[in-house]
Structures are given as C-alpha cells and as structure tokens.
C-alpha cells in the first residue's frame, strides 16, 4: 500500500491511500476499486461532496450523522445500504427501528438528496452503499480531517436485517471486550477499533446513551469513577435523573464540529462522553491505552490510521458483480 501525504492549498493534510485490497471475506471486496465510476459517473464524488457542503450550511452535525450511517450499515450484513430501507409490511423489517438506530440514526434526507443529484447526472449507476462510503469520506474531509481514496463498486441489498442490527452493532454501554469481539467478528482489529472510535471527534450524543454513567453506574449507586468530575457536574445538570433522554450534547468538548485528534486527548483527562469511549483509555491493562496515547500525541498518525480503517470497514462483505442491485431510491428496493 502506498501512503502519500500531500499538503493542499488550505493546509489540510490529504492522505492518498491507494490499496490493492485482499480481504478475509473472500474475493468480493477485491473487486472494489477507486475508478469504478470513472467511465459511467466521473463526477460522483464531487456531486456527493457538494450536496454535503450544502447540507452543512443548516446542519453542522450532518457529517457525523452520515459517517454513523455507514458504520451502522457495514456492521450488519456488510456495507450494502440495508440500513436505508424502510419498513415494508410482510417483507422488510427496517433496521431504522433497531435499538442502535431508532430515534438516533439521521441524515436519511441528505442521502436521498445525494441520490437524487446522482440520478440526475448518471441514472441507475451509483449504488446507495457507495453513496454512504463517499459521503463518509467527504464528511470527514470537510470537517478538517483526512481524505482517502474511496474504493467503489458495492451493490445494494434486497432486504434488511433488523435482528442483526440489534445484535451486531457495538453499543456505547458495552464492555470493551464485547466491543472488541464485535469488531473482530467483521474482520476489524484493535487498531481499527480505536481509530474508528475517533470519529466521535465530531457530532452529538443523546443523554439516553450516557446517563448510565451519571448517577448509578453499573448498579453501584455512584457515578462512573472514570468520568471527569467537572464534566460529570455539567452532564448531571444537562441530563437530570428522570429527565429527557433525547437532549443532546457534544461528543468532543473542545472542538465539537472539527475532525481532529482532540477526542484522544479528552480521553486522557477522563473527558470521554460515552462509556465505550472512556473504556479505551481507562480499562486497566488494555492494549487500547497505548494506541490512544499515540493518536493523542500524533494527529498525522491518527489521520493515516483512520483513513485505512475506514477502507477496511468499507470492505466488509460488499455485494458485487450481479449480487444485489443498484437501487433507484435508497429507501426501497427496485420495483416495490
């Protein structure tokens, strides 16, 4: 793999990652390539990026929401856009209704806007699963993070997997060992786990996914001892006992809308918002501690590792060749 760091005019680091992929999931992901649409929709990446730029004008958190859709998609049956399908009585139980997604997964309207723009330019060509992959890269890049060469050629699923979404997506209230096992089950290692967790350098979280840390952590009757006391006080005011579970706050205290390595320096001062975040640094004896430390001290290393881990995640069990379809509307299978 060739990794090239090139400064851009605005000083942001561009990481060009050109890889010949060979995946443990067989040869299917080796069929993904960076030039898949070069002859059929050469402006696909630019169309995705411009649509997200427009969305960011009115929704500063949309980038984080879009990368989360890609993450939650890939962990369930692979990167096949199954998360985008709506309920269809008798045939499709939507993953949107799964615990990790219900009332929290968002950005579907922007995915639809991207797809509409692509259909206008190149009808029936770009898959919804590739839209999610391209949108993730654009979202990170537009927030000041790395760029990478997105491998393309995924096709879209014909069904969804509600049960899988409820069981295989890592939870913010799980132990580090459980989360590590879920990453391993899709071929991602500890380095990938820590790097991809760094996506919590931007975006928001609801009180309902971290209030377990604020008052009665693991049935102790006390707050999570690994939560910074100043942060604890502010979160207890924001999310009182028996208060609204849907109130949101920033995942990254210091630079909430910028993609940088502050997520990792936050963990070093016990300012990780989610249990699953802070566990990366506060689980005694864990190999994740050294990785957090290295990313906290070297943003370039984090950016390089994150970009490669996004490529790794994007290679999870894609549908290629004649499998699946190219959905014309990301919410439903063709002909429905």
N, C-alpha and C positions, 0 to 999 in steps of 0.2 A: 504494500500500500504506500502510495506517495502522499505525504502531507506537506503542503506548501503554505507558508504564512505570507500574505501579501497585504501591505497597507493600502487602504483606499484613500480617496481624496479627503474624506471627512475623518480620517484617522482610525476608523474602526478596523478591528482585526478581521480579515477574511481568511477563513481556513478552507482551503480547497482540498477536499478529500476525494481521491479517485481510487476506487477499490474494485478489484475483481472479487466478487463475493462468492464464497462457497460456504453453505450453511449446513448446520447439523440437521436441518429439517429436510434435507434432500436437495435435489437439483432445481426445484421450482424457484427458489429465491435467486439462484444463479442466473435466471432468465431476466431478472430485473436489471435495467441498465439506465444510465444517465441520459441517453439520447433517444429514448423510446418514442417520444413525440416529435422528434426533430423534423420529420418529414410530413407529419399529419397535423400537428398543432404547435408550431415552433414558438409561439408566444404564450404558451400555457403558464409558465412560471411567472411571467410579467403580469398576466391577467389576474392570477391569484394574488400577487403582491399588491397590485393597485387597488383591488377590491378590499383587501385588509386595511390598507392605508386609509381608505375612505371610512371604513367602519371604526377605526381608531379615533377618528375625529369626535365621535359621540360616545365611545365606549372604550375607556383606557384599559380595561381588563380583558378585552376580547382576545388578544394574543394568547394569554394564559388559558383562556377557555378553549381555544381551538387546539392547542397542543394537548390539553387534557382529553379532548375527544379522541385524538389519535392514540394516545396512551390507553384509554379505556377500550378502544376498538381492538387494538393489537393483542391485548391480553385475553380476548375472548374469541376463539376460533381463528386467530391470526388477524392480520391487517386487511380486512375485507369489507369495511364500511357497514358491517352489520349493526353497529350502534345507531346508524342514521335511520333505520327502517321504523316506520310507525306500526302500531298495532293493526292487525287485520284479523277480524273475527274468524276463528276456526282454523287459521293457518299460521299467523305470525304473532308471537308474544314479544312485544318490543323490549329491547334492552334498556330503553329510556326509562322503563318502570322499575328497573333493578335498584336495590338499595344504594349502590355507589353512584347512581345516576339520577334518581328521582329527585326533582326539585333542586338539582345542583348542576347537572350537565347543561351546558348552554352554548350558544353560538350556532345553533342549527340554522337560524335565519341567514347568517353570514355564509355558511356553507351553501345554502340554496342560492344566495346572490352570486357566489363564485361560480357555481354550476351553471346558472343562467347565462352568465357572461361567457363561459367556455362553450356552452351550446350555441350561442350566437356566433361565436368565432369558428368553432370546429364541431359541428353537430355529431353526437354519438361517438366521440373519440376518447375523451379523458374520463377515466373512472372516478367514482366518488372516493374510493380508497386512496387513489393518488392525490385527489384534492386535499385530503386530510394530511398526507405526507408533505405536500408542497406548502400547505398553509402553516404547518408547524415550523418549517424552516424559515418562511417569510416572517412569521410572528416573532421568532427569536432574533432574527437579524434586525428587524425594525425596532426592537427594544434595546439594541446595542450589543447583542450577543453575537456569536459566531455565525458564519454562513457555511453551508456544506453542499456538496453535490448530491442532490436527492436522486436515489435510484427509483426508476419508474417501471410500469408495466403490470401493476396489480389489477385484478378484476374484482367485481363486486359480488357479494354473496346473494343467494336467492332466499335466504332465511336468516333469522336471528336466534340467539341463544340466551334467553332470559336466565335460566338456571346457571349457565356458565358465568354470566355477568355477576350474579350474586355470590359465586363461589371463588372465582379465579382472580378478580381484580384486587390488588392489595388494599388493605384498609388502613386509615390513619390511626386506628386504635388497636392495631395488631402488634404482637411482639416482633422484634427484629428477626428472630429465627423464622417465624411464619412468613414474613415478607420475603426474606431471602429464599425460602423454599418456593414461593410463587414465582419469583424471578427465574430461579433455576429451572422450573418446570417449562418455561418458554425459551430456555437456552441463554438466559442472561446471567452474568456473573456479578460478584460483589462490586466490582469496579463500575459496571453498568448501573447497579442499584444506587450507589452513592451519586454518580454523575447525573442520572436521570432525576433523582430526588432534588437536585439543584434547580430544576425547573420551578421549584417553589420560591425562586428568587423574584418572581413576579406573580401577580394575581391575588385573589382573596380566598378566605375560607369562612364558612358559617360557624356560629357558636356551637351548633349541634355536633360538629366533628372534633371539637377540642374541649368542650365544657366538662368532659370526664376528668380533666386534669385540674380543675379549678377548686373543687370543694371536697370530693370524696373519691380520690384516685385509687382504683383497684380495691375498693371496699375498706380503705384504711381510715376513712373519716377525715383525712387531711389532704391538702393539695399535693400534686406531683412534686416531690422534692427536687427534681431536676429542672423546675421552671423558675427562672429568674424572678426574685421577689417583687421587683418594680413592675415587671411585665405582668406578673400574677395579679397585683393590685388593680392595674388598669383593666385587665381582662375580666376580673370579678365585677367591676362596675359596668363594663360593656355587656357582659353575659351573666346577669344575676341568676341565682337558683330559681327555677320555675319561670325564667324569662323566655323571651323568644329565641327559638333555635335557629332562626333564619337571619338574624343580624350578622353582618359580615365585617371582617377586619382584614388588614393587610397580612399576607404571609411573611413578607420581609419588612421589618420595622423601619429600616434605614432608607432603602431605595425601592419603594413598592412597585414601581412600573418599569424599572430598568433591569435588564438581564446582565447580571454581574456575579461576582463570587461572594457578595456580602451575606448570602444565605449561609455560607460555611463559617464566616467569622461570627455570625449571630449564634450558631450552634456552640461555638467555643465560649460564649458568655451566657449560655443557657437561655438564649432568646429564640429558640426554635418554637414555632407556634404549635405544631401538631406533635402528638406523641411519637409518631413514626419519623418525624424529622429529628427530634432531640435524641431519640434512641441511637441514631447513627454515631453520635459523639459520646453519649452517656452510658452506653452498655459496656460494663466492665469487661475488658479482655477482648472486645470485638475487633476484628480486622478492619472494620469501617473507620475506626478512630484515626488511623494513620492516613487514610485516604481523605477524610475531611480536613485534616491538618495540611496535607499537601495542596488541596484545592484552595484552602483559605489563604495560603501564602503565595499561590501562583495562579493567577486568573487565566493566563495563557494555557497552562496545563489543563485547567478545568474546561476551558472552551474546546480544546482539542479532544479531550476525552468525551465531553458531552456530545460533540458532533458525531464521533464514531459510535457512541452508544445509541444515538438516535438512528443511525444507519442500521445498527444491529437490531434494534427494536422494529424498525420498518421492514426487516427481513423475516419476521415471524410468520411462517406458513401462509404466504400470499397465494391467492388464486391466480394462475397464469394460463397462457395458451387458450384452450377452449373451455376452461372451467369458469363457472360463474358467468357474469355478463357485464356490459358497460351500462349501468343504469342511466336512463334519461332524466329521471327525477330521483334525487338521492333518498327521498322518503319512502319510495315504494319500488317494488320490482317491476320490470317492464311488463306491460300488458295487464296490469292489475287495476 
